[in-house]
Amino acid sequence: MEAITALLVSIWNYDAVKLIVSHTLINLVFGVMAALKTNTFDIDKMLDFILRKLLPYVGCYYVVKLIGVGAGLDALAIPILAIVETVLLSDLLGSLEQLGIKLPVWLASFAK
């Protein structure tokens, strides 16, 4: 159990992991709001969202960060973080549109 706790603390120590988790939770909140508005809420989909988004994104970032640190290439994880945040932002914008929030045209096209 101590090894698992140490691993989780190690993962949580990266600011980018905190960003990914925070952004995923924000997406979850707005996704649930959009699903409730459209009467499509399903607890299984919510759990699937966490398993499909949060765990793989954090895991991928953490592994690439460790490889980068080990190889002396700390910046190796930056493109991964950029990709993850882009996907999460696109999901968030889609939820905002479902809630009826009007987005600027240039931003709405990003959500597609």
HELIX and SHEET records of a PDB file:
HELIX    1   1 GLU A    2  TRP A   12  1                                  11    
HELIX    2   2 ASP A   15  LYS A   37  1                                  23    
HELIX    3   3 ILE A   43  PHE A   49  1                                   7    
HELIX    4   4 ILE A   50  LEU A   54  3                                   5    
HELIX    5   5 LEU A   55  ALA A   71  1                                  17    
HELIX    6   6 ASP A   74  ALA A   77  5                                   4    
HELIX    7   7 ILE A   78  GLN A   98  1                                  21    
HELIX    8   8 VAL A  105  PHE A  110  1                                   6    
END                                                                             
